[in-house]
């Protein structure tokens, strides 16, 4: 109906049959590019990731201020998860795995909107029932405060089994926080050397990895350093903008 060039960004698990109706498609990871578009040819299907603002999301050395404001004690070991508090993100799995860890200083911080419309209020209630004072739920924070929240964390965890991308990993990595995700190709590619992946369907596996990471702060610091470097080198605005411009030039035939 119009002559404008259209690039469809596949961020919602659209079926390949639908995507092939468009002249140009942008996949967010090599996983989906190889799955959907590797046989289409250059100029039609592209692999360009999301980016993170690495000037906003930075390691905040003064994280103790936020920890104190949240009621966290200096010796607390903080597991952080950011995102919708729902079963798709498998927050219930994270709650149960943290309950397996016999550590009185472990604190689970869940950061995301809580609503009765999607059942997140029930998950919040479940978290408090199982973990009691070991869980803290933060809702509707200003984006500009998030680097301070990440600075409180010793480890970041997202339990969803399948992510198109998982931009919260980038935020955590840019803040120098080591990440744990599910053993899924896209998640493995996004995290790279900035953390580890584990089978999130195997009971006890996540609890074991969290315990190992909290017990080895030197390794966690190194993973956080590598994550920050990967965020800047691969997923910063500067790095991704170059790829976006190159994609536009191909689409425009320049």
Order of alpha helices (4+ residues) and beta strands (2+ residues): beta-alpha-beta-beta-alpha-beta-alpha-beta-alpha-beta-alpha-beta-alpha-beta-alpha-beta-alpha-alpha-alpha
